[in-house]
Amino acid sequence: MSGRQGGKAKPLKAPKKERKEFDDEDKAFLDKKKAEAAARKDMAAKASKGGPLVTGGIKKSGKK
């Protein structure tokens, strides 16, 4: 027998994650975190609509 294997080796299966039980504090923290993420996303969307913040540096008058 040769020591070669054909094809890719199959990855090992990861064990299933256990579901956590959340208490009231954990639920409140997760809700607050989601609300902050949504607010941050809205602020980013509003900021991108405005236009360029930097106009390109020093402007020349055209006179010599």
CHARMM-style PDB file with segment names, atoms N, HN, CA, C and O in Angstrom:
ATOM      1  N   MET     1       0.822  -1.191   0.000  1.00  0.00      PROA
ATOM      2  CA  MET     1       0.000   0.000   0.000  1.00  0.00      PROA
ATOM      3  C   MET     1       0.864   1.251   0.000  1.00  0.00      PROA
ATOM      4  O   MET     1       1.935   1.295   0.605  1.00  0.00      PROA
ATOM      5  N   SER     2       0.365   2.267  -0.697  1.00  0.00      PROA
ATOM      6  HN  SER     2      -0.505   2.231  -1.189  1.00  0.00      PROA
ATOM      7  CA  SER     2       1.093   3.527  -0.720  1.00  0.00      PROA
ATOM      8  C   SER     2       0.568   4.424   0.389  1.00  0.00      PROA
ATOM      9  O   SER     2      -0.518   4.187   0.919  1.00  0.00      PROA
ATOM     10  N   GLY     3       1.317   5.432   0.736  1.00  0.00      PROA
ATOM     11  HN  GLY     3       2.199   5.624   0.306  1.00  0.00      PROA
ATOM     12  CA  GLY     3       0.923   6.336   1.810  1.00  0.00      PROA
ATOM     13  C   GLY     3       0.121   7.525   1.308  1.00  0.00      PROA
ATOM     14  O   GLY     3      -0.053   8.497   2.043  1.00  0.00      PROA
ATOM     15  N   ARG     4      -0.372   7.477   0.079  1.00  0.00      PROA
ATOM     16  HN  ARG     4      -0.231   6.688  -0.519  1.00  0.00      PROA
ATOM     17  CA  ARG     4      -1.105   8.614  -0.488  1.00  0.00      PROA
ATOM     18  C   ARG     4      -2.599   8.434  -0.278  1.00  0.00      PROA
ATOM     19  O   ARG     4      -3.132   7.327  -0.352  1.00  0.00      PROA
ATOM     20  N   GLN     5      -3.258   9.553  -0.014  1.00  0.00      PROA
ATOM     21  HN  GLN     5      -2.825  10.453   0.047  1.00  0.00      PROA
ATOM     22  CA  GLN     5      -4.712   9.532   0.092  1.00  0.00      PROA
ATOM     23  C   GLN     5      -5.278  10.379  -1.026  1.00  0.00      PROA
ATOM     24  O   GLN     5      -4.756  11.456  -1.313  1.00  0.00      PROA
ATOM     25  N   GLY     6      -6.329   9.912  -1.657  1.00  0.00      PROA
ATOM     26  HN  GLY     6      -6.753   9.037  -1.424  1.00  0.00      PROA
ATOM     27  CA  GLY     6      -6.933  10.662  -2.736  1.00  0.00      PROA
ATOM     28  C   GLY     6      -7.960  11.648  -2.223  1.00  0.00      PROA
ATOM     29  O   GLY     6      -8.718  11.338  -1.305  1.00  0.00      PROA
ATOM     30  N   GLY     7      -7.990  12.828  -2.808  1.00  0.00      PROA
ATOM     31  HN  GLY     7      -7.374  13.080  -3.554  1.00  0.00      PROA
ATOM     32  CA  GLY     7      -8.987  13.827  -2.436  1.00  0.00      PROA
ATOM     33  C   GLY     7      -8.646  14.542  -1.138  1.00  0.00      PROA
ATOM     34  O   GLY     7      -7.581  14.345  -0.553  1.00  0.00      PROA
ATOM     35  N   LYS     8      -9.589  15.384  -0.705  1.00  0.00      PROA
ATOM     36  HN  LYS     8     -10.454  15.544  -1.180  1.00  0.00      PROA
ATOM     37  CA  LYS     8      -9.378  16.134   0.526  1.00  0.00      PROA
ATOM     38  C   LYS     8      -9.776  15.294   1.731  1.00  0.00      PROA
ATOM     39  O   LYS     8     -10.678  14.460   1.661  1.00  0.00      PROA
ATOM     40  N   ALA     9      -9.086  15.534   2.830  1.00  0.00      PROA
ATOM     41  HN  ALA     9      -8.353  16.212   2.887  1.00  0.00      PROA
ATOM     42  CA  ALA     9      -9.469  14.864   4.064  1.00  0.00      PROA
ATOM     43  C   ALA     9     -10.699  15.563   4.626  1.00  0.00      PROA
ATOM     44  O   ALA     9     -10.783  16.790   4.589  1.00  0.00      PROA
ATOM     45  N   LYS    10     -11.648  14.802   5.143  1.00  0.00      PROA
ATOM     46  HN  LYS    10     -11.580  13.804   5.174  1.00  0.00      PROA
ATOM     47  CA  LYS    10     -12.867  15.395   5.690  1.00  0.00      PROA
ATOM     48  C   LYS    10     -12.551  16.070   7.024  1.00  0.00      PROA
ATOM     49  O   LYS    10     -11.817  15.517   7.843  1.00  0.00      PROA
ATOM     50  N   PRO    11     -13.105  17.267   7.241  1.00  0.00      PROA
ATOM     51  CA  PRO    11     -12.868  17.920   8.532  1.00  0.00      PROA
ATOM     52  C   PRO    11     -13.653  17.212   9.630  1.00  0.00      PROA
ATOM     53  O   PRO    11     -14.697  16.611   9.376  1.00  0.00      PROA
ATOM     54  N   LEU    12     -13.144  17.291  10.834  1.00  0.00      PROA
ATOM     55  HN  LEU    12     -12.296  17.780  11.041  1.00  0.00      PROA
ATOM     56  CA  LEU    12     -13.827  16.679  11.960  1.00  0.00      PROA
ATOM     57  C   LEU    12     -15.077  17.480  12.281  1.00  0.00      PROA
ATOM     58  O   LEU    12     -15.088  18.702  12.131  1.00  0.00      PROA
ATOM     59  N   LYS    13     -16.111  16.814  12.715  1.00  0.00      PROA
ATOM     60  HN  LYS    13     -16.102  15.822  12.836  1.00  0.00      PROA
ATOM     61  CA  LYS    13     -17.342  17.507  13.064  1.00  0.00      PROA
ATOM     62  C   LYS    13     -17.173  18.182  14.411  1.00  0.00      PROA
ATOM     63  O   LYS    13     -16.648  17.597  15.359  1.00  0.00      PROA
ATOM     64  N   ALA    14     -17.628  19.422  14.478  1.00  0.00      PROA
ATOM     65  HN  ALA    14     -18.055  19.897  13.709  1.00  0.00      PROA
ATOM     66  CA  ALA    14     -17.573  20.152  15.739  1.00  0.00      PROA
ATOM     67  C   ALA    14     -18.736  19.697  16.615  1.00  0.00      PROA
ATOM     68  O   ALA    14     -19.820  19.416  16.104  1.00  0.00      PROA
ATOM     69  N   PRO    15     -18.524  19.622  17.923  1.00  0.00      PROA
ATOM     70  CA  PRO    15     -19.637  19.236  18.800  1.00  0.00      PROA
ATOM     71  C   PRO    15     -20.710  20.315  18.803  1.00  0.00      PROA
ATOM     72  O   PRO    15     -20.408  21.497  18.638  1.00  0.00      PROA
ATOM     73  N   LYS    16     -21.962  19.909  18.992  1.00  0.00      PROA
ATOM     74  HN  LYS    16     -22.207  18.949  19.126  1.00  0.00      PROA
ATOM     75  CA  LYS    16     -23.049  20.863  19.002  1.00  0.00      PROA
ATOM     76  C   LYS    16     -22.929  21.764  20.221  1.00  0.00      PROA
ATOM     77  O   LYS    16     -22.570  21.313  21.309  1.00  0.00      PROA
ATOM     78  N   LYS    17     -23.238  23.055  20.024  1.00  0.00      PROA
ATOM     79  HN  LYS    17     -23.530  23.421  19.140  1.00  0.00      PROA
ATOM     80  CA  LYS    17     -23.155  24.000  21.123  1.00  0.00      PROA
ATOM     81  C   LYS    17     -24.402  23.879  21.992  1.00  0.00      PROA
ATOM     82  O   LYS    17     -25.513  23.692  21.498  1.00  0.00      PROA
ATOM     83  N   GLU    18     -24.188  23.989  23.272  1.00  0.00      PROA
ATOM     84  HN  GLU    18     -23.285  24.141  23.674  1.00  0.00      PROA
ATOM     85  CA  GLU    18     -25.316  23.930  24.188  1.00  0.00      PROA
ATOM     86  C   GLU    18     -25.999  25.288  24.234  1.00  0.00      PROA
ATOM     87  O   GLU    18     -25.341  26.328  24.183  1.00  0.00      PROA
ATOM     88  N   ARG    19     -27.317  25.269  24.330  1.00  0.00      PROA
ATOM     89  HN  ARG    19     -27.850  24.425  24.371  1.00  0.00      PROA
ATOM     90  CA  ARG    19     -28.062  26.527  24.435  1.00  0.00      PROA
ATOM     91  C   ARG    19     -27.967  27.022  25.860  1.00  0.00      PROA
ATOM     92  O   ARG    19     -28.149  26.269  26.816  1.00  0.00      PROA
ATOM     93  N   LYS    20     -27.677  28.314  25.980  1.00  0.00      PROA
ATOM     94  HN  LYS    20     -27.529  28.926  25.203  1.00  0.00      PROA
ATOM     95  CA  LYS    20     -27.569  28.911  27.313  1.00  0.00      PROA
ATOM     96  C   LYS    20     -28.931  29.376  27.785  1.00  0.00      PROA
ATOM     97  O   LYS    20     -29.796  29.745  26.991  1.00  0.00      PROA
ATOM     98  N   GLU    21     -29.095  29.349  29.066  1.00  0.00      PROA
ATOM     99  HN  GLU    21     -28.392  29.049  29.711  1.00  0.00      PROA
ATOM    100  CA  GLU    21     -30.293  29.920  29.672  1.00  0.00      PROA
ATOM    101  C   GLU    21     -29.952  31.338  30.095  1.00  0.00      PROA
ATOM    102  O   GLU    21     -29.006  31.543  30.856  1.00  0.00      PROA
ATOM    103  N   PHE    22     -30.704  32.319  29.617  1.00  0.00      PROA
ATOM    104  HN  PHE    22     -31.472  32.152  28.999  1.00  0.00      PROA
ATOM    105  CA  PHE    22     -30.434  33.713  29.939  1.00  0.00      PROA
ATOM    106  C   PHE    22     -31.352  34.180  31.057  1.00  0.00      PROA
ATOM    107  O   PHE    22     -32.548  33.888  31.068  1.00  0.00      PROA
ATOM    108  N   ASP    23     -30.767  34.913  31.997  1.00  0.00      PROA
ATOM    109  HN  ASP    23     -29.796  35.151  31.988  1.00  0.00      PROA
ATOM    110  CA  ASP    23     -31.613  35.514  33.018  1.00  0.00      PROA
ATOM    111  C   ASP    23     -31.977  36.932  32.574  1.00  0.00      PROA
ATOM    112  O   ASP    23     -31.603  37.357  31.480  1.00  0.00      PROA
ATOM    113  N   ASP    24     -32.694  37.653  33.409  1.00  0.00      PROA
ATOM    114  HN  ASP    24     -32.997  37.308  34.298  1.00  0.00      PROA
ATOM    115  CA  ASP    24     -33.196  38.978  33.036  1.00  0.00      PROA
ATOM    116  C   ASP    24     -32.072  39.959  32.734  1.00  0.00      PROA
ATOM    117  O   ASP    24     -32.190  40.769  31.815  1.00  0.00      PROA
ATOM    118  N   GLU    25     -30.987  39.897  33.493  1.00  0.00      PROA
ATOM    119  HN  GLU    25     -30.891  39.239  34.240  1.00  0.00      PROA
ATOM    120  CA  GLU    25     -29.859  40.812  33.267  1.00  0.00      PROA
ATOM    121  C   GLU    25     -29.216  40.559  31.914  1.00  0.00      PROA
ATOM    122  O   GLU    25     -28.895  41.498  31.184  1.00  0.00      PROA
ATOM    123  N   ASP    26     -29.031  39.291  31.583  1.00  0.00      PROA
ATOM    124  HN  ASP    26     -29.292  38.529  32.176  1.00  0.00      PROA
ATOM    125  CA  ASP    26     -28.433  38.950  30.292  1.00  0.00      PROA
ATOM    126  C   ASP    26     -29.319  39.403  29.139  1.00  0.00      PROA
ATOM    127  O   ASP    26     -28.822  39.938  28.148  1.00  0.00      PROA
ATOM    128  N   LYS    27     -30.624  39.194  29.261  1.00  0.00      PROA
ATOM    129  HN  LYS    27     -31.028  38.760  30.066  1.00  0.00      PROA
ATOM    130  CA  LYS    27     -31.552  39.615  28.210  1.00  0.00      PROA
ATOM    131  C   LYS    27     -31.540  41.126  28.048  1.00  0.00      PROA
ATOM    132  O   LYS    27     -31.571  41.634  26.927  1.00  0.00      PROA
ATOM    133  N   ALA    28     -31.494  41.847  29.168  1.00  0.00      PROA
ATOM    134  HN  ALA    28     -31.468  41.435  30.078  1.00  0.00      PROA
ATOM    135  CA  ALA    28     -31.464  43.306  29.105  1.00  0.00      PROA
ATOM    136  C   ALA    28     -30.176  43.781  28.438  1.00  0.00      PROA
ATOM    137  O   ALA    28     -30.195  44.715  27.637  1.00  0.00      PROA
ATOM    138  N   PHE    29     -29.063  43.140  28.768  1.00  0.00      PROA
ATOM    139  HN  PHE    29     -29.047  42.381  29.419  1.00  0.00      PROA
ATOM    140  CA  PHE    29     -27.776  43.517  28.177  1.00  0.00      PROA
ATOM    141  C   PHE    29     -27.784  43.267  26.674  1.00  0.00      PROA
ATOM    142  O   PHE    29     -27.321  44.108  25.903  1.00  0.00      PROA
ATOM    143  N   LEU    30     -28.312  42.107  26.249  1.00  0.00      PROA
ATOM    144  HN  LEU    30     -28.688  41.424  26.875  1.00  0.00      PROA
ATOM    145  CA  LEU    30     -28.354  41.792  24.818  1.00  0.00      PROA
ATOM    146  C   LEU    30     -29.275  42.748  24.065  1.00  0.00      PROA
ATOM    147  O   LEU    30     -28.961  43.165  22.950  1.00  0.00      PROA
ATOM    148  N   ASP    31     -30.423  43.103  24.678  1.00  0.00      PROA
ATOM    149  HN  ASP    31     -30.678  42.765  25.584  1.00  0.00      PROA
ATOM    150  CA  ASP    31     -31.332  44.050  24.044  1.00  0.00      PROA
ATOM    151  C   ASP    31     -30.679  45.416  23.897  1.00  0.00      PROA
ATOM    152  O   ASP    31     -30.828  46.076  22.869  1.00  0.00      PROA
ATOM    153  N   LYS    32     -29.955  45.838  24.930  1.00  0.00      PROA
ATOM    154  HN  LYS    32     -29.834  45.302  25.765  1.00  0.00      PROA
ATOM    155  CA  LYS    32     -29.263  47.131  24.888  1.00  0.00      PROA
ATOM    156  C   LYS    32     -28.185  47.119  23.805  1.00  0.00      PROA
ATOM    157  O   LYS    32     -28.008  48.099  23.080  1.00  0.00      PROA
ATOM    158  N   LYS    33     -27.473  46.010  23.705  1.00  0.00      PROA
ATOM    159  HN  LYS    33     -27.617  45.214  24.293  1.00  0.00      PROA
ATOM    160  CA  LYS    33     -26.411  45.874  22.702  1.00  0.00      PROA
ATOM    161  C   LYS    33     -26.986  45.934  21.284  1.00  0.00      PROA
ATOM    162  O   LYS    33     -26.410  46.576  20.406  1.00  0.00      PROA
ATOM    163  N   LYS    34     -28.134  45.259  21.061  1.00  0.00      PROA
ATOM    164  HN  LYS    34     -28.602  44.737  21.774  1.00  0.00      PROA
ATOM    165  CA  LYS    34     -28.776  45.293  19.753  1.00  0.00      PROA
ATOM    166  C   LYS    34     -29.262  46.693  19.414  1.00  0.00      PROA
ATOM    167  O   LYS    34     -29.141  47.135  18.271  1.00  0.00      PROA
ATOM    168  N   ALA    35     -29.818  47.399  20.410  1.00  0.00      PROA
ATOM    169  HN  ALA    35     -29.917  47.040  21.338  1.00  0.00      PROA
ATOM    170  CA  ALA    35     -30.306  48.758  20.178  1.00  0.00      PROA
ATOM    171  C   ALA    35     -29.160  49.692  19.819  1.00  0.00      PROA
ATOM    172  O   ALA    35     -29.298  50.531  18.928  1.00  0.00      PROA
ATOM    173  N   GLU    36     -28.026  49.552  20.508  1.00  0.00      PROA
ATOM    174  HN  GLU    36     -27.914  48.871  21.231  1.00  0.00      PROA
ATOM    175  CA  GLU    36     -26.860  50.384  20.193  1.00  0.00      PROA
ATOM    176  C   GLU    36     -26.339  50.086  18.793  1.00  0.00      PROA
ATOM    177  O   GLU    36     -25.956  51.007  18.072  1.00  0.00      PROA
ATOM    178  N   ALA    37     -26.318  48.829  18.401  1.00  0.00      PROA
ATOM    179  HN  ALA    37     -26.629  48.081  18.987  1.00  0.00      PROA
ATOM    180  CA  ALA    37     -25.849  48.462  17.062  1.00  0.00      PROA
ATOM    181  C   ALA    37     -26.772  49.037  15.995  1.00  0.00      PROA
ATOM    182  O   ALA    37     -26.307  49.525  14.965  1.00  0.00      PROA
ATOM    183  N   ALA    38     -28.086  48.981  16.241  1.00  0.00      PROA
ATOM    184  HN  ALA    38     -28.464  48.585  17.077  1.00  0.00      PROA
ATOM    185  CA  ALA    38     -29.037  49.541  15.280  1.00  0.00      PROA
ATOM    186  C   ALA    38     -28.878  51.049  15.182  1.00  0.00      PROA
ATOM    187  O   ALA    38     -28.933  51.607  14.086  1.00  0.00      PROA
ATOM    188  N   ALA    39     -28.680  51.720  16.322  1.00  0.00      PROA
ATOM    189  HN  ALA    39     -28.636  51.267  17.212  1.00  0.00      PROA
ATOM    190  CA  ALA    39     -28.489  53.168  16.319  1.00  0.00      PROA
ATOM    191  C   ALA    39     -27.202  53.530  15.579  1.00  0.00      PROA
ATOM    192  O   ALA    39     -27.170  54.508  14.832  1.00  0.00      PROA
ATOM    193  N   ARG    40     -26.149  52.753  15.782  1.00  0.00      PROA
ATOM    194  HN  ARG    40     -26.175  51.959  16.389  1.00  0.00      PROA
ATOM    195  CA  ARG    40     -24.867  53.018  15.111  1.00  0.00      PROA
ATOM    196  C   ARG    40     -25.021  52.850  13.602  1.00  0.00      PROA
ATOM    197  O   ARG    40     -24.452  53.620  12.828  1.00  0.00      PROA
ATOM    198  N   LYS    41     -25.787  51.850  13.188  1.00  0.00      PROA
ATOM    199  HN  LYS    41     -26.250  51.225  13.817  1.00  0.00      PROA
ATOM    200  CA  LYS    41     -26.008  51.608  11.763  1.00  0.00      PROA
ATOM    201  C   LYS    41     -26.800  52.756  11.142  1.00  0.00      PROA
ATOM    202  O   LYS    41     -26.494  53.194  10.033  1.00  0.00      PROA
ATOM    203  N   ASP    42     -27.825  53.247  11.858  1.00  0.00      PROA
ATOM    204  HN  ASP    42     -28.074  52.891  12.759  1.00  0.00      PROA
ATOM    205  CA  ASP    42     -28.607  54.377  11.359  1.00  0.00      PROA
ATOM    206  C   ASP    42     -27.755  55.636  11.244  1.00  0.00      PROA
ATOM    207  O   ASP    42     -27.865  56.379  10.269  1.00  0.00      PROA
ATOM    208  N   MET    43     -26.914  55.869  12.231  1.00  0.00      PROA
ATOM    209  HN  MET    43     -26.825  55.265  13.023  1.00  0.00      PROA
ATOM    210  CA  MET    43     -26.044  57.053  12.199  1.00  0.00      PROA
ATOM    211  C   MET    43     -25.068  56.968  11.028  1.00  0.00      PROA
ATOM    212  O   MET    43     -24.796  57.976  10.376  1.00  0.00      PROA
ATOM    213  N   ALA    44     -24.545  55.781  10.758  1.00  0.00      PROA
ATOM    214  HN  ALA    44     -24.767  54.963  11.288  1.00  0.00      PROA
ATOM    215  CA  ALA    44     -23.617  55.608   9.642  1.00  0.00      PROA
ATOM    216  C   ALA    44     -24.337  55.856   8.316  1.00  0.00      PROA
ATOM    217  O   ALA    44     -23.759  56.438   7.397  1.00  0.00      PROA
ATOM    218  N   ALA    45     -25.584  55.421   8.213  1.00  0.00      PROA
ATOM    219  HN  ALA    45     -26.053  54.949   8.959  1.00  0.00      PROA
ATOM    220  CA  ALA    45     -26.342  55.637   6.986  1.00  0.00      PROA
ATOM    221  C   ALA    45     -26.617  57.123   6.781  1.00  0.00      PROA
ATOM    222  O   ALA    45     -26.532  57.618   5.657  1.00  0.00      PROA
ATOM    223  N   LYS    46     -26.944  57.835   7.852  1.00  0.00      PROA
ATOM    224  HN  LYS    46     -27.013  57.432   8.765  1.00  0.00      PROA
ATOM    225  CA  LYS    46     -27.208  59.268   7.751  1.00  0.00      PROA
ATOM    226  C   LYS    46     -25.930  60.030   7.401  1.00  0.00      PROA
ATOM    227  O   LYS    46     -25.967  60.985   6.626  1.00  0.00      PROA
ATOM    228  N   ALA    47     -24.808  59.611   7.967  1.00  0.00      PROA
ATOM    229  HN  ALA    47     -24.777  58.835   8.597  1.00  0.00      PROA
ATOM    230  CA  ALA    47     -23.546  60.294   7.714  1.00  0.00      PROA
ATOM    231  C   ALA    47     -23.086  60.090   6.274  1.00  0.00      PROA
ATOM    232  O   ALA    47     -22.469  60.985   5.696  1.00  0.00      PROA
ATOM    233  N   SER    48     -23.373  58.937   5.689  1.00  0.00      PROA
ATOM    234  HN  SER    48     -23.874  58.210   6.159  1.00  0.00      PROA
ATOM    235  CA  SER    48     -22.909  58.673   4.331  1.00  0.00      PROA
ATOM    236  C   SER    48     -23.718  59.450   3.294  1.00  0.00      PROA
ATOM    237  O   SER    48     -23.243  59.641   2.174  1.00  0.00      PROA
ATOM    238  N   LYS    49     -24.919  59.901   3.633  1.00  0.00      PROA
ATOM    239  HN  LYS    49     -25.305  59.746   4.543  1.00  0.00      PROA
ATOM    240  CA  LYS    49     -25.747  60.642   2.685  1.00  0.00      PROA
ATOM    241  C   LYS    49     -25.290  62.085   2.516  1.00  0.00      PROA
ATOM    242  O   LYS    49     -25.585  62.704   1.494  1.00  0.00      PROA
ATOM    243  N   GLY    50     -24.582  62.629   3.490  1.00  0.00      PROA
ATOM    244  HN  GLY    50     -24.343  62.126   4.320  1.00  0.00      PROA
ATOM    245  CA  GLY    50     -24.236  64.038   3.517  1.00  0.00      PROA
ATOM    246  C   GLY    50     -23.352  64.492   2.371  1.00  0.00      PROA
ATOM    247  O   GLY    50     -23.683  65.478   1.711  1.00  0.00      PROA
ATOM    248  N   GLY    51     -22.284  63.843   2.114  1.00  0.00      PROA
ATOM    249  HN  GLY    51     -22.015  63.042   2.650  1.00  0.00      PROA
ATOM    250  CA  GLY    51     -21.351  64.258   1.088  1.00  0.00      PROA
ATOM    251  C   GLY    51     -19.944  64.224   1.638  1.00  0.00      PROA
ATOM    252  O   GLY    51     -19.730  63.778   2.765  1.00  0.00      PROA
ATOM    253  N   PRO    52     -18.990  64.684   0.867  1.00  0.00      PROA
ATOM    254  CA  PRO    52     -17.611  64.614   1.337  1.00  0.00      PROA
ATOM    255  C   PRO    52     -17.353  65.612   2.467  1.00  0.00      PROA
ATOM    256  O   PRO    52     -17.784  66.763   2.408  1.00  0.00      PROA
ATOM    257  N   LEU    53     -16.648  65.152   3.489  1.00  0.00      PROA
ATOM    258  HN  LEU    53     -16.297  64.216   3.537  1.00  0.00      PROA
ATOM    259  CA  LEU    53     -16.296  66.035   4.594  1.00  0.00      PROA
ATOM    260  C   LEU    53     -15.024  66.806   4.284  1.00  0.00      PROA
ATOM    261  O   LEU    53     -14.862  67.938   4.740  1.00  0.00      PROA
ATOM    262  N   VAL    54     -14.125  66.216   3.519  1.00  0.00      PROA
ATOM    263  HN  VAL    54     -14.257  65.296   3.149  1.00  0.00      PROA
ATOM    264  CA  VAL    54     -12.872  66.858   3.156  1.00  0.00      PROA
ATOM    265  C   VAL    54     -12.989  67.339   1.718  1.00  0.00      PROA
ATOM    266  O   VAL    54     -13.384  66.578   0.835  1.00  0.00      PROA
ATOM    267  N   THR    55     -12.646  68.608   1.479  1.00  0.00      PROA
ATOM    268  HN  THR    55     -12.325  69.227   2.196  1.00  0.00      PROA
ATOM    269  CA  THR    55     -12.830  69.163   0.140  1.00  0.00      PROA
ATOM    270  C   THR    55     -11.581  69.072  -0.727  1.00  0.00      PROA
ATOM    271  O   THR    55     -11.639  69.442  -1.900  1.00  0.00      PROA
ATOM    272  N   GLY    56     -10.477  68.607  -0.213  1.00  0.00      PROA
ATOM    273  HN  GLY    56     -10.430  68.307   0.739  1.00  0.00      PROA
ATOM    274  CA  GLY    56      -9.323  68.413  -1.076  1.00  0.00      PROA
ATOM    275  C   GLY    56      -8.114  69.248  -0.704  1.00  0.00      PROA
ATOM    276  O   GLY    56      -7.147  69.263  -1.466  1.00  0.00      PROA
ATOM    277  N   GLY    57      -8.111  69.936   0.412  1.00  0.00      PROA
ATOM    278  HN  GLY    57      -8.897  69.925   1.031  1.00  0.00      PROA
ATOM    279  CA  GLY    57      -6.907  70.620   0.850  1.00  0.00      PROA
ATOM    280  C   GLY    57      -6.904  72.099   0.479  1.00  0.00      PROA
ATOM    281  O   GLY    57      -7.946  72.755   0.483  1.00  0.00      PROA
ATOM    282  N   ILE    58      -5.711  72.617   0.157  1.00  0.00      PROA
ATOM    283  HN  ILE    58      -4.865  72.084   0.153  1.00  0.00      PROA
ATOM    284  CA  ILE    58      -5.514  74.036  -0.129  1.00  0.00      PROA
ATOM    285  C   ILE    58      -6.024  74.358  -1.526  1.00  0.00      PROA
ATOM    286  O   ILE    58      -5.694  73.675  -2.496  1.00  0.00      PROA
ATOM    287  N   LYS    59      -6.826  75.396  -1.612  1.00  0.00      PROA
ATOM    288  HN  LYS    59      -7.095  75.950  -0.824  1.00  0.00      PROA
ATOM    289  CA  LYS    59      -7.331  75.806  -2.917  1.00  0.00      PROA
ATOM    290  C   LYS    59      -6.478  76.969  -3.412  1.00  0.00      PROA
ATOM    291  O   LYS    59      -6.113  77.863  -2.648  1.00  0.00      PROA
ATOM    292  N   LYS    60      -6.170  76.938  -4.696  1.00  0.00      PROA
ATOM    293  HN  LYS    60      -6.467  76.212  -5.316  1.00  0.00      PROA
ATOM    294  CA  LYS    60      -5.359  77.992  -5.296  1.00  0.00      PROA
ATOM    295  C   LYS    60      -6.290  79.010  -5.950  1.00  0.00      PROA
ATOM    296  O   LYS    60      -7.346  78.652  -6.470  1.00  0.00      PROA
ATOM    297  N   SER    61      -5.898  80.253  -5.919  1.00  0.00      PROA
ATOM    298  HN  SER    61      -5.040  80.544  -5.496  1.00  0.00      PROA
ATOM    299  CA  SER    61      -6.762  81.295  -6.460  1.00  0.00      PROA
ATOM    300  C   SER    61      -6.638  81.413  -7.972  1.00  0.00      PROA
ATOM    301  O   SER    61      -7.557  81.916  -8.618  1.00  0.00      PROA
ATOM    302  N   GLY    62      -5.551  80.973  -8.546  1.00  0.00      PROA
ATOM    303  HN  GLY    62      -4.804  80.564  -8.021  1.00  0.00      PROA
ATOM    304  CA  GLY    62      -5.392  81.053  -9.986  1.00  0.00      PROA
ATOM    305  C   GLY    62      -4.510  82.226 -10.418  1.00  0.00      PROA
ATOM    306  O   GLY    62      -4.071  82.280 -11.567  1.00  0.00      PROA
ATOM    307  N   LYS    63      -4.248  83.162  -9.508  1.00  0.00      PROA
ATOM    308  HN  LYS    63      -4.604  83.118  -8.574  1.00  0.00      PROA
ATOM    309  CA  LYS    63      -3.382  84.298  -9.845  1.00  0.00      PROA
ATOM    310  C   LYS    63      -1.946  83.903  -9.648  1.00  0.00      PROA
ATOM    311  O   LYS    63      -1.625  83.053  -8.817  1.00  0.00      PROA
ATOM    312  N   LYS    64      -1.038  84.560 -10.463  1.00  0.00      PROA
ATOM    313  HN  LYS    64      -1.298  85.250 -11.138  1.00  0.00      PROA
ATOM    314  CA  LYS    64       0.384  84.298 -10.341  1.00  0.00      PROA
ATOM    315  C   LYS    64       1.102  85.487  -9.794  1.00  0.00      PROA
ATOM    316  OT1 LYS    64       2.320  85.448  -9.622  1.00  0.00      PROA
TER     317      LYS     64
END
